[in-house]
């Protein structure tokens, strides 16, 4: 049974409900299942089914062809849910449990998905405990799971009053992307890449997530959060941990993968706000309704992160993201050291290994080749492998991938308390008195030029 809190909200409609339909369409749902939507509005099952159908109509894949088999398993429980009031949910869960165990079938798994604002996390978690719904359940929490080291510890302490760590699935959909997951196989199954995956061959790691979108429809959120807090602690730090981790003992064992990524996160050196961070704010941001005229909130961040392990000592991890930038993409670029031998001093552009994790993902190799013609001159070329062209499979969306993992109990692509504690510790200096003042940048650009110094002796390979 899947209980979706915030079932009528924006996140549920855009991400979670289409992902659940995809999981069902791929045959990855349990044989007998129920989806119970939970929100404050009071209406019946049929009305909620129409809400679900409308959400799917607006999604990229549309209403699935198996809607007739999907919709009968959809139910709805209206009313408030907290420590004092459980609304209709407990009664509906009991009826659904009776249906699913009919004929002597075993007890069904219960997965609670909290697609709600973070301020509701505590009250819902405590409500699960107060109403006897937490035992044996799994609970998916959306980001942000805390906004500072202190608020993270406070939230996690409250959640752990009710749930064990093994029951908690903190979702970061970047970890569910095909391009991010392919790092494992690309590195560990291919000597060509695995042998280069260290400071012996790599001079820089660049993780770039520029966005061309505005923030007009999210102005209040951005004023309270900003680009750095919204993107660095969760998405970019987690991807950096995926790149930087040591080989796990067993790639098919979620515990081994989690331990390897957590070890990498613990090796993150706390950011130096004065030397290693540039913040920006796009021109015109303060003209947006809901933004203070004197706002110093950041809409752009570039950071140089150091990973203090033997593998990566001295290699900067350059992280960059922002709004109203020149283009929208998501890319990891491993900048390789120059070659030894007779061409060592003749090449101007470094070779690269690039992993695009936008959409279905792709791998690019930036390599130096001879320029066609009679003279010995050199050019840079690209060899591209699009992951949706790989035979034998079909890409799965990040949310569908992670929901499936939660259903089977695989926590390898979810953040843990230990990992988030390490991430917030590394990020904490940027929330202190030395936070740099955001610099202006033109919409449609690559951000403040002052960030170029972070990439020296190279450049930002994306748009540089």
C-alpha positions in Angstrom: 0.0 0.0 0.0 1.3 3.4 -0.9 -0.1 6.4 1.1 0.6 9.7 -0.7 0.4 12.7 1.6 0.0 16.0 -0.3 -1.8 14.0 -3.0 -3.5 17.0 -4.5 -0.4 19.2 -4.5 1.9 20.4 -7.2 4.8 18.0 -6.5 2.4 15.0 -6.4 0.8 16.0 -9.7 4.0 16.8 -11.6 6.3 14.0 -10.3 4.9 11.4 -7.9 1.7 10.4 -9.6 3.2 10.0 -13.1 6.0 8.0 -11.5 3.6 5.7 -9.8 1.8 5.1 -13.1 5.1 4.4 -14.7 6.1 1.9 -12.0 2.7 0.1 -12.5 3.1 0.2 -16.3 6.4 -1.5 -16.1 5.0 -4.3 -14.0 7.0 -3.3 -10.9 4.1 -2.8 -8.5 3.3 -5.6 -6.0 0.8 -8.1 -7.4 -1.9 -6.6 -5.2 -1.6 -2.9 -4.2 -3.5 0.2 -3.3 -2.7 3.9 -3.7 -4.3 6.0 -1.0 -4.2 9.7 -1.6 -4.2 11.8 1.6 -4.9 15.6 1.7 -7.1 18.0 3.6 -9.8 18.4 0.9 -12.9 16.3 1.4 -14.0 14.3 -1.6 -14.6 10.7 -2.6 -12.5 8.1 -4.4 -14.0 8.8 -7.9 -13.1 12.5 -7.6 -9.6 11.7 -6.6 -9.3 9.3 -9.5 -10.2 12.3 -11.8 -7.5 14.3 -10.0 -5.0 11.6 -10.8 -6.1 11.3 -14.4 -5.8 15.0 -14.9 -2.3 15.0 -13.5 -1.3 12.2 -15.9 -2.9 14.0 -18.8 -0.5 16.9 -18.1 2.5 14.7 -17.7 5.1 13.9 -20.4 3.8 10.4 -21.1 0.1 11.1 -20.7 -2.5 8.8 -19.4 -1.1 5.3 -19.5 -2.7 2.6 -21.7 -3.3 0.5 -18.6 -5.4 3.2 -16.8 -8.4 0.8 -16.6 -6.3 -1.6 -14.5 -4.5 1.2 -12.5 -7.5 3.3 -11.4 -9.5 0.7 -9.4 -6.6 0.5 -6.9 -6.8 4.3 -6.2 -8.5 5.4 -3.0 -8.7 8.7 -1.1 -8.6 9.7 2.6 -9.6 13.3 3.3 -9.0 15.5 6.4 -6.1 16.7 8.5 -3.4 14.3 9.7 -1.2 15.0 12.7 -0.6 13.8 16.2 -4.1 14.6 17.3 -6.2 14.0 14.2 -5.8 11.1 11.8 -8.8 11.9 9.6 -10.1 9.0 7.5 -6.7 7.4 6.9 -6.6 4.7 9.6 -10.0 3.3 8.7 -9.2 3.3 5.0 -5.9 1.6 5.6 -7.7 -1.2 7.6 -10.2 -1.7 4.8 -7.4 -1.8 2.2 -5.4 -4.2 4.3 -8.4 -6.5 4.6 -8.8 -6.5 0.8 -5.2 -7.3 0.2 -4.9 -10.1 2.7 -8.1 -11.8 1.7 -7.6 -15.4 1.0 -4.8 -15.8 3.5 -2.3 -13.6 1.7 0.5 -12.0 3.8 0.6 -8.6 5.3 1.2 -5.9 2.7 4.0 -3.4 2.9 3.0 0.2 3.7 5.0 3.0 2.1 4.2 6.5 3.2 5.3 9.2 0.7 5.4 12.8 2.1 5.0 15.1 -0.9 4.3 18.0 1.5 6.1 21.1 2.6 9.0 20.3 5.0 7.3 22.1 7.8 4.8 19.3 7.9 7.4 16.5 8.2 7.5 16.5 12.0 3.8 16.5 12.6 3.1 13.7 10.0 5.9 11.6 11.4 4.7 12.0 14.9 1.1 11.3 13.7 2.3 8.0 12.2 3.6 7.1 15.7 0.6 8.4 17.6 -1.9 6.5 15.5 0.0 3.2 15.4 0.9 3.4 11.7 4.7 3.4 11.9 5.5 -0.2 12.8 7.1 -1.9 9.8 6.3 1.0 7.4 8.7 2.8 5.1 8.5 6.6 4.9 9.8 8.7 1.9 10.7 12.3 2.8 11.2 14.9 0.1 13.9 17.5 0.2 14.9 19.7 1.9 15.4 17.5 4.9 16.6 20.4 7.0 18.0 23.8 5.9 21.1 23.8 8.2 23.1 21.5 10.3 21.1 22.5 13.4 17.7 22.2 11.7 18.7 18.9 10.2 19.6 17.5 13.6 16.3 18.8 15.1 14.2 17.3 12.3 16.1 14.0 12.3 15.8 13.7 16.1 12.0 14.1 15.9 11.7 11.6 13.1 13.8 9.1 15.0 11.4 9.2 17.9 9.1 7.3 15.6 11.1 5.6 12.9 14.4 3.6 12.7 16.9 4.8 10.1 16.2 1.7 8.0 12.6 2.9 7.6 13.5 6.4 6.4 14.0 7.1 2.7 15.2 10.7 2.1 14.7 11.2 -1.6 17.1 13.2 -3.9 15.9 12.6 -7.4 19.3 13.5 -8.9 20.5 10.1 -7.5 17.8 8.4 -9.5 18.8 9.8 -12.8 20.1 7.3 -15.4 23.2 9.4 -16.1 24.2 9.5 -12.5 23.6 5.8 -11.9 25.6 4.9 -15.0 28.7 6.3 -13.2 28.9 2.9 -11.4 29.0 0.7 -14.4 31.0 3.1 -16.6 33.7 3.2 -13.9 33.8 -0.3 -12.5 33.1 -2.3 -15.7 35.4 -0.4 -18.1 39.1 -0.3 -17.5 39.4 2.6 -19.9 37.6 4.8 -17.4 38.2 3.1 -14.1 42.0 3.3 -14.5 41.7 7.1 -15.0 39.4 7.7 -12.0 41.8 9.5 -9.7 44.2 12.4 -9.2 46.8 10.5 -11.3 44.8 11.3 -14.5 42.1 13.8 -13.5 43.0 17.5 -13.0 39.4 18.8 -12.2 35.9 17.5 -11.8 33.2 19.9 -12.9 29.6 19.4 -12.0 27.4 21.9 -13.8 23.6 22.3 -13.5 22.7 25.7 -15.2 19.1 26.6 -15.6 17.5 29.1 -18.0 14.3 29.3 -16.0 13.2 32.3 -14.1 12.0 32.3 -10.4 8.9 34.4 -10.8 6.5 31.6 -9.8 8.8 30.6 -6.9 9.9 34.0 -5.6 8.9 33.4 -2.0 10.7 30.0 -1.9 13.8 31.5 -3.5 13.8 34.5 -1.1 13.8 32.0 1.8 16.3 29.5 0.3 18.5 30.7 -2.6 20.5 28.7 -5.1 23.2 27.5 -2.8 21.0 26.0 -0.2 18.5 24.7 -2.7 21.0 22.8 -4.9 24.4 22.3 -3.2 23.7 20.3 0.0 21.4 17.9 -1.7 21.8 17.6 -5.4 25.4 18.7 -6.2 27.1 17.3 -3.1 25.3 14.0 -3.6 26.4 13.8 -7.2 30.0 14.7 -6.1 29.9 11.9 -3.5 28.8 9.5 -6.3 31.8 10.5 -8.4 34.3 10.6 -5.5 33.4 7.4 -3.6 35.8 4.5 -3.4 34.7 1.2 -5.0 32.1 -0.5 -2.8 32.7 -4.0 -1.5 29.6 -5.2 -3.4 27.9 -3.0 -6.0 24.6 -5.0 -5.6 24.6 -4.5 -1.8 22.8 -1.2 -0.9 24.7 -1.1 2.4 28.1 -1.3 0.6 27.1 1.5 -1.8 25.8 3.7 1.0 28.9 3.2 3.1 31.1 4.2 0.1 29.2 7.3 -0.7 29.0 8.4 3.0 32.8 8.0 3.4 33.3 10.3 0.4 30.9 12.9 1.9 32.7 12.7 5.2 35.9 13.6 3.4 34.5 16.8 2.0 36.5 19.8 3.4 34.2 22.5 4.7 33.7 25.2 2.0 35.9 28.3 2.3 33.4 31.2 1.5 36.1 33.7 0.8 38.4 31.7 -1.4 36.2 28.9 -2.9 32.7 30.4 -3.4 31.2 32.9 -5.8 27.6 33.9 -5.4 25.5 35.7 -8.0 22.1 37.4 -8.5 20.7 37.9 -11.9 19.9 41.5 -12.9 16.2 42.1 -12.5 15.7 39.6 -9.6 14.7 42.4 -7.2 12.0 43.6 -9.6 10.0 40.4 -9.2 6.9 40.5 -7.2 7.6 39.0 -3.7 11.3 39.9 -3.8 12.6 42.6 -1.4 14.1 45.6 -3.3 17.3 45.2 -1.3 17.4 41.4 -1.4 20.9 39.8 -1.2 19.6 36.3 -2.0 21.7 34.3 -4.4 20.3 32.9 -7.6 23.7 31.5 -8.7 26.5 29.7 -6.9 29.9 28.4 -8.0 32.0 26.5 -5.4 35.3 24.8 -5.3 35.1 21.7 -3.2 38.1 19.7 -1.9 37.8 15.9 -1.2 40.4 14.9 1.3 41.1 11.4 0.3 44.2 9.8 -1.2 42.4 9.3 -4.5 41.3 13.0 -4.9 43.8 15.0 -2.8 44.5 18.2 -4.7 41.8 17.8 -7.3 39.1 20.6 -7.2 35.5 19.6 -7.6 33.9 22.6 -9.2 30.1 22.9 -8.6 28.0 25.5 -10.5 24.3 26.1 -10.7 22.0 29.1 -11.2 18.8 30.6 -12.6 18.5 32.6 -15.8 21.7 31.2 -17.2 22.7 30.6 -20.9 21.2 27.2 -21.2 19.7 24.3 -19.2 21.6 21.1 -18.8 23.1 18.8 -16.1 26.7 17.6 -16.7 29.7 16.0 -15.0 33.0 16.7 -16.7 36.2 15.0 -15.8 39.0 17.2 -17.1 42.0 15.0 -17.8 45.7 15.9 -17.2 47.8 16.7 -20.3 49.5 13.8 -22.0 53.2 12.8 -21.5 55.4 12.5 -24.6 56.1 14.5 -27.8 52.7 16.3 -27.9 52.6 17.3 -24.2 53.3 21.0 -24.9 51.4 21.3 -28.2 47.8 20.8 -27.1 45.6 23.7 -25.9 42.3 22.0 -24.9 42.3 19.2 -22.3 40.7 15.8 -23.0 37.5 15.2 -21.1 35.1 12.5 -20.0 31.6 13.9 -19.8 28.4 12.5 -18.4 25.2 14.3 -19.1 22.5 13.4 -16.6 19.8 15.5 -18.0 16.9 13.5 -19.6 17.8 10.0 -20.4 21.6 10.8 -20.2 24.6 10.5 -22.5 28.3 9.9 -22.3 30.7 12.1 -24.3 34.5 11.8 -24.8 36.3 14.9 -25.7 39.4 13.7 -27.5 42.2 15.2 -29.5 42.5 13.9 -33.1 44.5 14.8 -36.2 42.9 17.4 -38.3 42.1 15.9 -41.7 44.6 17.1 -44.3 48.2 17.0 -45.3 49.6 18.8 -42.2 50.1 17.4 -38.6 47.7 19.7 -36.8 45.2 18.8 -34.1 41.5 19.3 -33.4 39.2 18.4 -30.5 36.4 16.0 -31.3 33.4 14.5 -29.5 32.4 10.8 -29.3 28.9 10.5 -28.0 26.9 7.6 -26.6 23.2 8.4 -25.8 22.0 6.1 -23.1 18.5 5.7 -24.6 20.2 4.2 -27.6 21.7 1.4 -25.5 20.0 -1.9 -26.7 18.0 -4.1 -24.3 16.4 -1.5 -22.1 14.3 1.6 -21.7 15.3 4.5 -19.5 13.2 4.9 -16.3 12.4 8.3 -14.8 14.2 9.3 -11.6 11.1 9.3 -9.4 9.9 5.9 -10.8 13.3 4.4 -10.2 13.4 5.6 -6.6 9.8 4.7 -5.8 10.6 1.2 -7.1 13.7 1.0 -4.9 11.7 2.1 -1.8 9.1 -0.6 -2.5 11.8 -3.3 -2.6 13.8 -1.7 0.3 16.9 -0.7 -1.6 18.3 2.4 0.1 21.5 2.8 -2.0 20.2 5.8 -4.0 18.7 7.6 -1.0 20.5 10.0 1.4 21.2 8.8 4.9 21.4 10.7 8.2 25.1 10.3 8.3 25.6 11.5 4.7 23.4 14.6 5.2 25.1 15.4 8.4 28.5 15.4 6.6 27.0 17.5 3.7 25.6 20.1 6.1 28.9 20.2 8.0 30.8 21.0 4.7 28.2 23.6 3.7 27.9 25.3 7.1 30.6 28.0 6.6 28.6 29.4 3.7 25.7 30.1 6.2 28.0 32.0 8.5 29.2 35.6 8.7 31.7 35.1 5.8 29.0 34.5 3.2 30.1 36.5 0.1 27.8 39.2 -1.3 26.1 38.0 -4.5 27.5 39.6 -7.7 25.3 40.7 -10.5 25.1 38.8 -13.8 23.2 39.3 -17.0 20.2 37.0 -17.7 21.2 34.5 -20.4 24.9 34.6 -19.4 27.1 32.0 -17.6 27.0 34.0 -14.3 29.5 36.4 -12.8 32.9 36.4 -14.6 34.5 36.4 -11.1 33.7 32.6 -11.0 36.2 32.0 -13.8 39.1 32.1 -11.3 37.8 28.9 -9.6 38.5 26.9 -12.7 42.1 28.2 -13.3 44.3 26.8 -14.9 41.4 25.6 -17.1 38.0 27.1 -17.8 34.5 26.1 -17.2 34.2 23.5 -19.9 30.5 24.1 -20.3 30.1 27.6 -21.9 33.6 28.7 -20.9 
